[in-house]
Amino acid sequence: MKCCHLSDNTLRLTWCSSDLDRPIVSFTVRDADDDGMNELVVEEGSYHRIIGQLYAMDRTAPARSTVWRWDEWGFSYVGKTPEQS
């Protein structure tokens, strides 16, 4: 995942993740825990192996919602969304 910002009509890289354990299906930025601060709420899918080391997103697997918070260098896992708890 890459996060960018727009500066002088140019997208500039702000942050880049390492390889993800689960593929991102969708995400929103909102105050998930009513603390007055926005979190990254991610719908995560699953991978399935196609052949050898080649993987793709398994579109038949159920997604899970997780919450992440920016901690000055990267995102830290907070937990599941309140709807899933």
C-alpha positions as CSV (number, residue, x, y, z in Angstrom):
1,M,0.0,0.0,0.0
2,K,1.2,3.5,-0.8
3,C,-0.1,6.7,0.7
4,C,0.5,9.9,-1.3
5,H,-0.4,13.6,-1.0
6,L,-0.9,16.2,-3.7
7,S,1.6,19.1,-3.8
8,D,1.8,21.6,-6.7
9,N,-0.3,19.3,-8.9
10,T,2.1,16.4,-8.3
11,L,1.4,13.2,-6.2
12,R,4.2,12.8,-3.7
13,L,4.8,9.5,-1.8
14,T,4.1,10.0,1.9
15,W,4.4,6.4,3.2
16,C,4.8,2.9,1.7
17,S,4.0,-0.4,3.4
18,S,5.9,-3.6,3.3
19,D,4.2,-6.7,1.8
20,L,0.7,-7.2,3.2
21,D,-0.4,-10.4,5.0
22,R,-3.9,-9.9,3.7
23,P,-5.0,-8.0,0.5
24,I,-6.9,-4.7,1.0
25,V,-10.4,-5.0,-0.5
26,S,-11.4,-1.4,0.5
27,F,-10.6,1.2,3.2
28,T,-12.1,4.3,4.7
29,V,-10.7,7.0,7.0
30,R,-13.0,7.7,10.0
31,D,-13.2,8.0,13.7
32,A,-13.9,4.3,14.4
33,D,-13.6,4.4,18.2
34,D,-15.2,7.9,18.9
35,D,-12.0,9.3,20.4
36,G,-11.9,12.3,18.1
37,M,-9.1,11.0,16.0
38,N,-9.4,9.4,12.6
39,E,-8.3,5.8,12.0
40,L,-7.8,3.7,8.9
41,V,-10.6,1.1,8.7
42,V,-9.6,-1.6,6.3
43,E,-11.6,-4.4,4.7
44,E,-9.1,-7.2,4.4
45,G,-9.5,-10.3,2.1
46,S,-7.5,-13.5,1.8
47,Y,-5.0,-14.8,-0.7
48,H,-5.0,-18.2,-2.5
49,R,-2.1,-19.8,-4.2
50,I,-2.4,-20.1,-7.9
51,I,0.8,-22.0,-8.6
52,G,4.3,-22.0,-7.0
53,Q,4.9,-18.6,-5.4
54,L,2.1,-16.9,-7.4
55,Y,-0.9,-15.7,-5.3
56,A,-4.1,-13.8,-6.0
57,M,-6.9,-12.5,-3.9
58,D,-9.5,-15.1,-3.0
59,R,-12.7,-13.3,-4.0
60,T,-14.9,-16.0,-2.4
61,A,-13.4,-15.7,1.1
62,P,-15.1,-13.4,3.6
63,A,-13.5,-10.1,4.4
64,R,-12.7,-8.8,7.9
65,S,-12.7,-5.2,9.1
66,T,-9.6,-4.0,11.0
67,V,-8.7,-0.7,12.5
68,W,-5.2,0.9,12.2
69,R,-3.8,4.1,13.7
70,W,-0.9,6.3,12.5
71,D,1.9,6.3,15.0
72,E,4.4,8.8,13.6
73,W,6.2,6.3,11.4
74,G,3.6,3.8,10.2
75,F,0.2,2.3,10.9
76,S,-0.3,0.2,14.1
77,Y,-3.0,-2.4,14.4
78,V,-5.7,-1.3,16.9
79,G,-8.2,-4.1,16.5
80,K,-11.4,-5.2,14.9
81,T,-14.1,-2.7,14.2
82,P,-16.7,-2.3,17.0
83,E,-19.3,-3.9,14.7
84,Q,-17.2,-7.1,14.7
85,S,-16.5,-7.2,18.5
